């Protein structure tokens, strides 16, 4: 009856139905608590004779069923058959709801509960319920703190057998899960290349590769932070986050890098750090092919393509791609600047801003461009500079298709579609798309000109104007026309020049229909119709 789904034998206690009377009888013992099959070695008793047979092999150590592919041996035949499907790729049990397939029937049975919402195994301590009995068993240990599985290599004790098996792979180096996409092998299974994310949050629709990841995510909505530090009272969503935090108090840094000697607090940070030396960047963006050393860096990068900015400031409503950027931004409101320069006392909101500033004193410019020989203070500016030569513009606007060399330029451009200029000048009411533009503009009113030319002493309201001016002294003209080879001091001068070749006249006067090449000429032309004469002679 396995194919017909006919289950004529029903339990009078719970209504559950079965294909045979023998399976029904065995099930009814769950209700009666009858366990007639007892082990003569240890006294443990079982509902089914078959379960006793399986158990006896624990004492005998007998594992008669051997896999021809990997030499692994098993206690009973059914486990060998399931195991062999790892090698063959066979997954004969398919979910009728979503089409996902499984190696064995029990896995399909548990999976169905994701769709039905059934969680039959409830914890008597806290009332929390679970899809599987073994997950409940693991959970119960949270209340008891029992850690019965001890590693013979390092003495570490763990709560469940599966975690011990995974842990032992650290010592043995075993990596049994090989990716069919890239051939790389792993100690644990993952859905990295498949992109499958079957666990969806009912609150916000975000999906995850594992049920545990969904479970942690849901605490964002519920506000639950069950793991509290006994030292300072700070609480966390995950236990491992608490474990990492505790090292702040203890100062413990058990993971030492053999390359540079740096010690780190937790293994994940250690693994990420090692990629600095190996150059390994295993996390690749499917949109643009760019690769990253960490999964979190990839997630942050992907928001460049999606435009997602999930972290919003409660003070001003501005949103950010990462929590660290939000934290740094909040210091604008509370005036906190915790990173101070030991040379001049200037303080900063971000540590990397301080690191950049320090190079002003040291004069260090370690990143040299192979094309033009220019040296730069830090890597991010170096990467951006190289795009002048390569013409690379990896940041694409999803609204109009225009691409940009820098993420910041794309961010400012997007606001032109929204028609939002959130930064208003309190002096004249003029509005700007970003705070830096507003700051530069306000200097028109204050008369402040903080950027001074070392050659002639002339001062400017913005750093970009100073840079453009300095090219008069150096003679450098980095912006070259690909049509005629003519070069320019400023990018916008090149943009204006290009229209000579293209004949483009994008600015049309609504009054007379005249077309003009660039905005400044268009503004001047409109004054013919309006009669506006803004420049008054003081004489």
C-alpha positions in Angstrom: 0.0 0.0 0.0 3.1 2.3 -0.1 2.1 3.6 -3.5 -1.7 3.7 -3.0 -1.6 5.8 0.2 -4.3 3.5 1.6 -4.1 3.5 5.5 -7.2 1.5 6.7 -6.0 0.9 10.3 -6.8 3.8 12.6 -5.7 4.5 16.2 -8.7 5.0 18.5 -6.6 7.3 20.8 -5.3 9.9 18.3 -6.9 9.1 15.0 -3.6 8.4 13.2 -3.9 5.7 10.5 -1.5 3.0 9.3 -1.1 0.5 6.4 -0.9 -2.6 8.6 -2.2 -3.9 11.9 1.3 -4.7 13.1 2.4 -1.0 12.7 -0.9 0.1 14.4 -0.1 -2.2 17.4 3.4 -0.9 17.7 2.0 2.7 17.5 -0.6 2.0 20.3 2.3 1.3 22.7 3.1 5.0 22.5 -0.2 5.6 24.3 0.0 2.6 26.7 3.7 3.2 27.4 4.2 -0.6 26.8 7.8 -1.4 25.8 7.9 -5.3 25.7 11.3 -5.7 24.0 14.1 -5.4 26.6 17.9 -5.4 26.0 19.6 -8.1 28.1 22.8 -6.0 28.2 21.6 -2.7 29.6 17.9 -3.2 30.4 16.7 -0.6 28.0 13.3 -1.4 26.5 11.6 -0.8 23.2 8.2 -0.6 21.5 9.3 -2.7 18.5 11.4 -5.9 18.2 13.2 -4.3 15.2 14.3 -1.3 17.4 15.8 -3.8 19.9 17.7 -5.5 17.1 19.1 -2.2 16.0 20.0 -1.3 19.6 21.8 -4.6 20.3 24.4 -3.6 17.7 25.4 -0.7 19.9 26.8 -3.3 22.4 28.2 -5.8 19.8 29.8 -3.1 17.6 28.6 -5.0 14.6 28.4 -3.0 11.3 27.9 -5.7 8.6 26.7 -3.3 5.8 29.6 -1.7 4.0 29.4 1.0 1.3 31.5 0.2 -1.8 32.0 3.8 -2.7 33.5 5.2 0.5 34.1 2.1 2.7 31.8 3.5 5.5 30.0 0.7 7.3 26.6 0.6 9.0 24.7 -1.4 11.5 21.7 -2.2 9.3 20.8 -2.4 5.7 18.2 0.4 5.5 20.8 2.9 6.7 23.2 1.7 4.0 20.6 2.1 1.3 19.9 5.7 2.4 23.6 6.4 2.6 24.2 5.1 -0.9 21.9 7.8 -2.2 24.5 10.4 -1.2 26.7 8.9 -3.9 24.0 8.2 -6.5 22.2 11.5 -6.0 18.9 9.5 -5.9 16.1 11.4 -4.0 13.0 9.2 -4.6 10.6 11.0 -2.1 9.1 14.2 -3.5 7.0 16.8 -1.7 3.7 17.3 -3.5 3.5 20.9 -2.2 6.8 22.4 -3.4 8.5 19.6 -5.4 11.5 19.2 -3.1 12.8 15.7 -3.0 14.5 13.7 -0.2 16.7 10.6 0.3 14.3 8.9 2.7 10.6 8.9 3.6 11.1 10.2 7.1 12.8 13.3 5.8 9.8 14.0 3.5 7.5 13.3 6.4 9.3 16.0 8.6 9.5 18.4 5.6 5.6 18.2 5.2 5.3 19.8 8.6 6.9 23.0 7.3 3.8 23.3 5.0 1.2 22.1 7.6 2.7 24.0 10.5 2.5 20.8 12.6 5.0 20.8 15.5 4.0 17.7 17.6 6.9 17.6 20.0 6.5 20.1 22.9 9.0 21.0 25.6 7.5 20.5 29.1 9.8 23.2 30.5 9.0 26.2 28.3 6.2 25.0 26.0 8.2 25.4 22.8 7.3 22.9 20.1 9.3 21.2 17.4 8.9 19.3 14.1 11.2 16.4 15.1 11.6 14.5 18.4 15.4 14.6 18.1 15.3 18.5 17.9 13.2 18.5 21.1 15.8 16.2 22.7 18.6 18.7 21.8 16.5 21.6 23.0 15.8 20.0 26.4 19.5 20.1 27.1 19.2 24.0 27.0 17.4 23.7 30.3 19.6 20.9 31.8 23.0 22.2 30.5 23.8 18.5 29.9 26.7 17.9 27.5 27.1 14.1 27.3 29.2 14.0 24.1 32.9 14.5 24.8 35.6 14.9 22.2 38.5 12.5 22.8 41.0 14.8 21.0 40.5 18.1 22.9 38.1 17.3 25.7 35.4 19.6 24.6 31.9 18.5 25.6 28.8 19.0 23.4 25.1 18.7 23.8 24.2 16.4 20.9 25.9 13.7 18.9 25.5 15.4 15.5 27.4 18.4 16.8 30.2 16.1 18.1 30.5 14.4 14.7 30.8 17.9 13.0 33.3 19.0 15.7 35.5 15.9 15.2 36.0 16.9 11.6 38.1 19.8 12.9 40.6 17.2 14.1 40.3 14.6 11.3 40.1 17.1 8.5 37.2 15.1 7.0 35.2 17.1 4.5 32.5 14.7 3.2 30.3 17.2 1.4 31.5 17.9 -2.1 29.9 20.6 -4.2 28.9 19.5 -7.7 29.1 23.1 -8.9 32.7 24.0 -8.0 34.2 20.7 -6.6 35.1 22.3 -3.3 34.5 20.0 -0.3 33.1 21.0 3.1 32.8 19.6 6.7 29.0 20.5 6.7 26.3 20.7 4.1 25.2 24.0 2.6 22.9 25.5 -0.1 25.6 28.0 -1.3 25.3 27.4 -5.0 21.7 26.2 -5.3 20.4 29.5 -4.0 17.6 27.4 -2.4 16.0 29.3 0.6 13.0 27.2 1.6 12.4 28.8 5.0 10.4 32.0 4.7 9.6 34.6 7.4 5.8 35.2 7.7 6.5 38.7 9.0 8.6 40.2 6.2 8.9 37.5 3.5 12.7 37.1 3.8 13.8 33.5 3.1 16.6 31.4 4.5 18.7 28.3 3.7 18.1 26.7 7.1 15.3 26.6 9.6 17.7 27.7 12.4 18.6 30.8 10.5 14.9 31.7 10.1 14.4 31.0 13.8 17.2 33.5 14.7 15.8 36.0 12.2 12.3 35.9 13.7 13.8 37.4 16.9 14.4 40.6 15.0 10.6 41.0 14.9 9.8 39.6 18.3 12.7 41.4 20.0 13.6 38.2 21.8 17.2 38.1 23.0 17.4 35.1 25.3 21.2 34.9 25.9 22.3 37.4 28.5 25.8 38.2 29.7 26.2 37.7 33.4 28.9 40.4 33.5 27.2 43.4 32.0 23.6 42.3 31.3 23.9 42.7 27.5 21.6 40.2 25.7 21.9 38.5 22.4 19.8 36.7 19.7 22.3 33.8 19.4 24.2 31.8 21.9 27.4 32.0 19.8 27.1 35.8 19.8 27.1 35.7 23.6 30.1 33.3 23.6 32.0 35.8 21.4 31.0 38.7 23.6 32.2 37.0 26.8 35.7 37.1 25.5 35.5 41.0 25.7 35.4 40.6 29.5 37.9 37.7 29.7 40.3 39.2 27.1 40.7 35.6 25.7 42.0 35.4 22.1 42.6 31.7 21.5 42.9 31.7 17.7 46.4 32.7 16.5 47.3 33.3 12.9 50.5 31.5 11.9 51.2 34.0 9.1 51.3 37.3 11.1 50.9 36.2 14.7 47.6 38.1 15.2 45.3 36.6 17.8 41.5 36.6 17.5 38.6 36.0 19.8 36.4 33.6 17.7 37.0 31.0 15.0 34.8 32.6 12.4 36.8 35.9 12.6 40.0 33.8 12.5 38.9 32.0 9.3 38.0 35.3 7.7 41.3 36.8 8.7 43.3 34.0 7.1 41.7 34.9 3.8 43.8 38.1 3.9 46.9 35.9 3.5 45.5 33.3 1.2 43.5 35.7 -1.0 40.6 33.3 -0.9 37.3 35.0 -1.8 34.7 32.2 -1.9 31.5 34.3 -2.0 30.7 35.5 -5.5 28.0 38.0 -6.5 25.7 36.5 -9.2 24.9 39.9 -10.6 28.4 41.2 -11.3 30.8 38.4 -10.6 32.6 40.3 -7.8 33.9 37.9 -5.1 34.2 38.5 -1.3 36.1 36.9 1.6 33.0 36.8 3.8 29.3 36.0 3.3 28.3 39.2 5.2 30.4 41.3 2.8 28.6 39.7 -0.1 25.2 40.3 1.5 26.1 44.0 2.0 27.4 44.3 -1.6 24.2 42.7 -3.1 22.3 45.7 -1.7 24.1 47.8 -4.3 22.2 45.9 -7.0 18.8 45.6 -5.1 18.9 49.1 -3.6 17.9 47.5 -0.2 18.7 49.7 2.8 17.1 47.8 5.7 18.7 49.7 8.6 16.8 53.0 9.3 17.8 55.8 11.6 15.0 56.5 14.2 16.1 60.1 14.4 16.0 61.3 10.8 14.7 58.3 8.8 17.9 57.9 6.7 18.5 54.2 5.8 21.7 52.2 5.4 22.9 48.9 3.9 24.7 47.7 7.1 24.2 48.1 10.9 27.8 49.4 11.2 27.0 52.3 8.8 23.8 53.0 10.9 25.8 53.0 14.1 28.4 55.4 12.6 25.6 57.7 11.3 23.9 57.8 14.7 27.0 59.5 16.1 26.1 62.5 13.9 23.0 63.0 16.1 24.6 62.4 19.5 27.9 64.1 18.5 29.9 61.1 19.6 33.3 61.0 17.9 35.2 58.2 19.8 38.2 57.8 17.5 40.8 60.5 18.3 44.1 61.3 16.5 47.1 61.2 18.9 48.9 63.7 16.6 46.5 66.6 16.4 43.6 65.6 18.7 41.0 65.6 15.8 38.3 63.0 16.5 36.1 60.9 14.1 32.9 59.0 14.1 34.5 56.0 12.4 37.7 54.1 13.0 38.5 53.9 9.2 38.1 57.7 9.0 40.8 58.0 11.7 43.1 55.5 9.8 42.7 57.6 6.6 43.4 60.8 8.6 46.6 59.4 10.2 48.1 59.2 6.7 47.9 63.0 6.5 50.5 63.1 9.2 52.6 60.2 8.0 52.4 61.1 4.3 52.0 57.4 3.6 50.6 56.6 0.2 51.2 52.9 -0.3 48.9 52.2 -3.3 50.5 53.1 -6.6 48.7 53.1 -10.0 50.6 51.1 -12.6 49.1 53.2 -15.4 49.8 56.8 -14.4 52.1 56.3 -11.4 49.7 58.2 -9.0 50.1 57.1 -5.3 47.0 57.0 -3.0 46.5 56.8 0.7 44.2 53.8 0.9 42.9 50.9 -1.1 39.3 52.0 -1.7 40.5 55.2 -3.3 43.0 53.3 -5.4 40.3 50.9 -6.7 38.1 53.9 -7.6 41.0 55.7 -9.3 41.8 52.7 -11.5 38.3 53.0 -12.9 39.4 56.3 -14.6 41.7 54.2 -16.8 39.5 51.1 -17.2 36.3 53.0 -17.7 34.6 50.4 -15.4 31.2 51.6 -14.0 29.9 48.7 -11.9 27.0 50.5 -10.2 23.9 50.5 -12.4 20.7 52.5 -11.9 17.7 50.1 -12.1 15.5 53.1 -13.1 17.3 54.4 -16.2 20.2 52.1 -16.8 22.9 54.8 -16.2 26.0 53.3 -14.6 28.5 54.9 -12.2 32.1 54.3 -11.0 31.2 54.8 -7.3 28.4 53.5 -5.2 28.0 57.0 -3.7 27.5 58.5 -7.1 24.7 56.0 -7.8 23.1 56.8 -4.4 23.0 60.5 -5.2 21.8 59.8 -8.7 18.9 57.7 -7.4 17.5 60.7 -5.5 17.1 62.5 -8.9 14.4 59.9 -9.7 12.7 60.2 -6.4 12.8 64.1 -6.6 14.0 64.1 -3.0 16.5 66.6 -1.7 16.4 66.0 2.0 19.2 68.5 3.0 17.9 72.1 3.2 20.0 75.2 3.7 18.7 77.2 6.7 20.0 80.4 5.1 18.4 80.4 1.7 16.2 77.3 1.6 18.1 75.6 -1.3 18.0 71.8 -1.0 20.6 69.2 -1.8 20.6 65.4 -2.3 23.4 64.7 0.2 24.8 66.3 3.3 28.3 66.9 1.9 26.8 69.1 -0.9 24.9 71.1 1.7 28.1 71.6 3.8 30.0 72.9 0.7 27.1 75.2 -0.1 26.8 76.6 3.4 30.3 78.0 3.0 28.9 80.4 0.4 27.0 82.0 3.4 29.7 81.7 6.1 32.6 82.7 3.8 34.6 79.7 5.1 37.2 78.4 2.6 39.1 75.7 4.5 41.0 74.2 1.6 44.2 76.0 0.8 46.5 75.6 -2.3 50.1 75.0 -1.2 51.4 76.5 -4.4 49.7 79.9 -4.5 47.8 80.2 -1.2 44.4 80.4 -2.9 41.5 79.0 -0.8 38.4 77.0 -1.7 35.1 75.9 -0.3 35.5 72.3 -1.2 38.2 69.7 -1.6 37.2 68.9 -5.2 37.6 72.6 -6.2 41.1 72.6 -4.6 42.0 69.4 -6.5 40.8 70.9 -9.8 42.7 74.1 -9.1 46.0 72.3 -8.3 46.0 70.9 -11.8 46.7 74.4 -13.1 50.1 74.2 -11.2 50.9 70.6 -12.1 49.6 70.7 -15.6 47.8 67.4 -15.1 44.8 66.9 -17.3 43.5 63.4 -16.4 40.2 63.5 -18.4 40.8 62.7 -22.0 38.3 62.7 -24.9 38.3 59.3 -26.7 37.2 60.9 -29.9 39.9 63.6 -30.4 42.4 63.0 -27.6 41.9 66.5 -26.1 42.4 66.4 -22.3 40.8 68.4 -19.5 41.3 69.4 -15.9 37.8 68.5 -14.8 35.5 65.6 -15.7 32.5 67.9 -16.2 34.5 70.0 -18.7 35.1 66.7 -20.6 31.4 65.9 -20.5 30.6 69.3 -22.0 33.2 68.8 -24.7 31.9 65.4 -25.7 28.7 67.1 -26.8 30.7 68.8 -29.6 31.2 65.4 -31.2 27.8 63.9 -30.4 25.8 67.0 -31.3 23.7 66.2 -28.2 21.5 69.2 -27.0 19.5 67.8 -24.1 18.2 71.1 -22.7 15.1 72.4 -24.4 13.5 75.8 -23.7 9.8 75.6 -23.1 9.3 79.2 -24.3 10.9 79.1 -27.8 11.9 75.5 -28.3 15.6 76.2 -28.6 17.9 73.3 -27.8 21.1 73.8 -25.8 24.1 71.6 -25.1 24.5 72.1 -21.4 22.6 73.3 -18.3 24.5 76.5 -17.6 23.9 77.9 -21.1 20.2 76.8 -20.8 19.8 78.8 -17.5 21.4 81.9 -19.0 19.1 81.5 -22.1 16.0 81.4 -20.0 16.8 84.8 -18.5 16.0 86.2 -22.0 12.4 85.2 -21.5 12.1 85.9 -17.7 14.0 89.2 -17.8 16.0 88.1 -14.7 19.2 90.0 -14.3 20.8 88.6 -11.1 24.2 90.3 -11.3 24.2 93.9 -10.0 27.2 96.2 -10.3 28.2 97.6 -6.9 29.6 100.8 -8.6 
